[in-house]
Amino acid sequence: MAELSAEALREKLERRLGAEHVEVESTSGERCAGSFRLLVVSAIFRGKGLLQRHRLVNEALGEELEQIHALEQRTLTPEQWADEHKFA
């Protein structure tokens, strides 16, 4: 399999989750290869708990998840994202 890129993961999450904002940062330099930090903002997260949100992200990544050794996730609804950036 080809090496994972942050851009490929971002595009897949946008497409599969209908995300309006996605940030993917490779943290492989800080950790082992295949380490990423995610921020995903999607309406699909409304009414869902943290574990349900993370499962949706994991399902969206599908086979790429097999190559990921460490995955730090932050999942927000559009309203939560807007609240955080209200005063920015």
PyRosetta script that sets phi, psi and omega in degrees:
from pyrosetta import init, pose_from_sequence

init()
pose = pose_from_sequence("MAELSAEALREKLERRLGAEHVEVESTSGERCAGSFRLLVVSAIFRGKGLLQRHRLVNEALGEELEQIHALEQRTLTPEQWADEHKFA")
pose.set_psi(1, 148.0)
pose.set_omega(1, 178.5)
pose.set_phi(2, -71.5)
pose.set_psi(2, 155.8)
pose.set_omega(2, 178.4)
pose.set_phi(3, -66.4)
pose.set_psi(3, 140.7)
pose.set_omega(3, 180.0)
pose.set_phi(4, -73.4)
pose.set_psi(4, 143.1)
pose.set_omega(4, 173.8)
pose.set_phi(5, -119.4)
pose.set_psi(5, 150.7)
pose.set_omega(5, 178.1)
pose.set_phi(6, -60.3)
pose.set_psi(6, -38.5)
pose.set_omega(6, -178.8)
pose.set_phi(7, -64.9)
pose.set_psi(7, -42.6)
pose.set_omega(7, 179.2)
pose.set_phi(8, -64.1)
pose.set_psi(8, -40.2)
pose.set_omega(8, 178.2)
pose.set_phi(9, -65.9)
pose.set_psi(9, -41.9)
pose.set_omega(9, 179.9)
pose.set_phi(10, -60.4)
pose.set_psi(10, -47.2)
pose.set_omega(10, -179.4)
pose.set_phi(11, -62.3)
pose.set_psi(11, -40.3)
pose.set_omega(11, -179.4)
pose.set_phi(12, -66.5)
pose.set_psi(12, -41.8)
pose.set_omega(12, 179.6)
pose.set_phi(13, -66.7)
pose.set_psi(13, -40.2)
pose.set_omega(13, 176.8)
pose.set_phi(14, -59.7)
pose.set_psi(14, -45.9)
pose.set_omega(14, -176.5)
pose.set_phi(15, -69.6)
pose.set_psi(15, -48.8)
pose.set_omega(15, -172.8)
pose.set_phi(16, -76.3)
pose.set_psi(16, -30.2)
pose.set_omega(16, -177.5)
pose.set_phi(17, -106.4)
pose.set_psi(17, 0.2)
pose.set_omega(17, -176.7)
pose.set_phi(18, 58.9)
pose.set_psi(18, 35.8)
pose.set_omega(18, -174.8)
pose.set_phi(19, -71.7)
pose.set_psi(19, 139.9)
pose.set_omega(19, 178.1)
pose.set_phi(20, -92.2)
pose.set_psi(20, -16.1)
pose.set_omega(20, 176.5)
pose.set_phi(21, -151.5)
pose.set_psi(21, 130.5)
pose.set_omega(21, 177.5)
pose.set_phi(22, -140.3)
pose.set_psi(22, 130.5)
pose.set_omega(22, 172.0)
pose.set_phi(23, -120.8)
pose.set_psi(23, 131.1)
pose.set_omega(23, 177.2)
pose.set_phi(24, -128.9)
pose.set_psi(24, 124.4)
pose.set_omega(24, 179.0)
pose.set_phi(25, -122.3)
pose.set_psi(25, 127.9)
pose.set_omega(25, 174.3)
pose.set_phi(26, -76.1)
pose.set_psi(26, 126.0)
pose.set_omega(26, 176.8)
pose.set_phi(27, -111.0)
pose.set_psi(27, 20.8)
pose.set_omega(27, -178.2)
pose.set_phi(28, -61.1)
pose.set_psi(28, -30.0)
pose.set_omega(28, 177.4)
pose.set_phi(29, -66.1)
pose.set_psi(29, -30.7)
pose.set_omega(29, 179.8)
pose.set_phi(30, -86.9)
pose.set_psi(30, -24.3)
pose.set_omega(30, -174.1)
pose.set_phi(31, -132.9)
pose.set_psi(31, -155.7)
pose.set_omega(31, 177.4)
pose.set_phi(32, -77.5)
pose.set_psi(32, 165.8)
pose.set_omega(32, 177.1)
pose.set_phi(33, -60.1)
pose.set_psi(33, 145.9)
pose.set_omega(33, 179.6)
pose.set_phi(34, 81.6)
pose.set_psi(34, 31.8)
pose.set_omega(34, 178.9)
pose.set_phi(35, -110.7)
pose.set_psi(35, 133.0)
pose.set_omega(35, -177.3)
pose.set_phi(36, -140.1)
pose.set_psi(36, 152.3)
pose.set_omega(36, 172.6)
pose.set_phi(37, -118.0)
pose.set_psi(37, 128.3)
pose.set_omega(37, -176.3)
pose.set_phi(38, -118.9)
pose.set_psi(38, 145.1)
pose.set_omega(38, 165.3)
pose.set_phi(39, -128.4)
pose.set_psi(39, 119.8)
pose.set_omega(39, -177.7)
pose.set_phi(40, -126.9)
pose.set_psi(40, 126.5)
pose.set_omega(40, 177.6)
pose.set_phi(41, -114.9)
pose.set_psi(41, 117.3)
pose.set_omega(41, -177.6)
pose.set_phi(42, -151.1)
pose.set_psi(42, 143.5)
pose.set_omega(42, 176.2)
pose.set_phi(43, -66.4)
pose.set_psi(43, -21.4)
pose.set_omega(43, -179.9)
pose.set_phi(44, -63.5)
pose.set_psi(44, -18.2)
pose.set_omega(44, -179.6)
pose.set_phi(45, -82.5)
pose.set_psi(45, -10.0)
pose.set_omega(45, -179.3)
pose.set_phi(46, -57.9)
pose.set_psi(46, 131.8)
pose.set_omega(46, 176.9)
pose.set_phi(47, 76.8)
pose.set_psi(47, 6.2)
pose.set_omega(47, -178.3)
pose.set_phi(48, -111.2)
pose.set_psi(48, 145.1)
pose.set_omega(48, 177.1)
pose.set_phi(49, -78.0)
pose.set_psi(49, 173.0)
pose.set_omega(49, -176.9)
pose.set_phi(50, -58.2)
pose.set_psi(50, -46.5)
pose.set_omega(50, -178.8)
pose.set_phi(51, -63.1)
pose.set_psi(51, -41.3)
pose.set_omega(51, 178.0)
pose.set_phi(52, -63.2)
pose.set_psi(52, -39.8)
pose.set_omega(52, 179.4)
pose.set_phi(53, -63.6)
pose.set_psi(53, -45.9)
pose.set_omega(53, -178.9)
pose.set_phi(54, -65.9)
pose.set_psi(54, -35.0)
pose.set_omega(54, 176.2)
pose.set_phi(55, -64.7)
pose.set_psi(55, -39.2)
pose.set_omega(55, 177.7)
pose.set_phi(56, -61.9)
pose.set_psi(56, -41.6)
pose.set_omega(56, 178.0)
pose.set_phi(57, -64.1)
pose.set_psi(57, -46.3)
pose.set_omega(57, -179.6)
pose.set_phi(58, -60.3)
pose.set_psi(58, -42.6)
pose.set_omega(58, 178.5)
pose.set_phi(59, -64.8)
pose.set_psi(59, -38.3)
pose.set_omega(59, -180.0)
pose.set_phi(60, -64.7)
pose.set_psi(60, -34.7)
pose.set_omega(60, -179.3)
pose.set_phi(61, -75.4)
pose.set_psi(61, -25.4)
pose.set_omega(61, 174.4)
pose.set_phi(62, 53.2)
pose.set_psi(62, -125.0)
pose.set_omega(62, -174.1)
pose.set_phi(63, -65.8)
pose.set_psi(63, -23.4)
pose.set_omega(63, 177.2)
pose.set_phi(64, -61.8)
pose.set_psi(64, -29.3)
pose.set_omega(64, -178.7)
pose.set_phi(65, -60.9)
pose.set_psi(65, -28.1)
pose.set_omega(65, 178.9)
pose.set_phi(66, -65.4)
pose.set_psi(66, -24.1)
pose.set_omega(66, -179.3)
pose.set_phi(67, -95.5)
pose.set_psi(67, -7.2)
pose.set_omega(67, -177.4)
pose.set_phi(68, -93.0)
pose.set_psi(68, 127.9)
pose.set_omega(68, -178.3)
pose.set_phi(69, -98.1)
pose.set_psi(69, -27.5)
pose.set_omega(69, 178.4)
pose.set_phi(70, -144.0)
pose.set_psi(70, 130.6)
pose.set_omega(70, -177.1)
pose.set_phi(71, -138.6)
pose.set_psi(71, 112.2)
pose.set_omega(71, 177.0)
pose.set_phi(72, -99.9)
pose.set_psi(72, 121.7)
pose.set_omega(72, -175.0)
pose.set_phi(73, -116.4)
pose.set_psi(73, 140.4)
pose.set_omega(73, 168.6)
pose.set_phi(74, -129.4)
pose.set_psi(74, 118.7)
pose.set_omega(74, -174.8)
pose.set_phi(75, -122.1)
pose.set_psi(75, 125.6)
pose.set_omega(75, -176.7)
pose.set_phi(76, -132.0)
pose.set_psi(76, 152.5)
pose.set_omega(76, 169.7)
pose.set_phi(77, -81.2)
pose.set_psi(77, 163.6)
pose.set_omega(77, 176.8)
pose.set_phi(78, -58.1)
pose.set_psi(78, -34.5)
pose.set_omega(78, 179.5)
pose.set_phi(79, -67.5)
pose.set_psi(79, -42.1)
pose.set_omega(79, 177.6)
pose.set_phi(80, -63.6)
pose.set_psi(80, -40.9)
pose.set_omega(80, 178.6)
pose.set_phi(81, -62.9)
pose.set_psi(81, -45.1)
pose.set_omega(81, 179.9)
pose.set_phi(82, -63.3)
pose.set_psi(82, -41.5)
pose.set_omega(82, 178.8)
pose.set_phi(83, -60.4)
pose.set_psi(83, -39.0)
pose.set_omega(83, -179.8)
pose.set_phi(84, -68.5)
pose.set_psi(84, -26.6)
pose.set_omega(84, -175.7)
pose.set_phi(85, -108.9)
pose.set_psi(85, 14.8)
pose.set_omega(85, -178.3)
pose.set_phi(86, -60.9)
pose.set_psi(86, -39.2)
pose.set_omega(86, -174.4)
pose.set_phi(87, -107.6)
pose.set_psi(87, 11.9)
pose.set_omega(87, -177.6)
pose.set_phi(88, -79.3)
pose.dump_pdb("model.pdb")
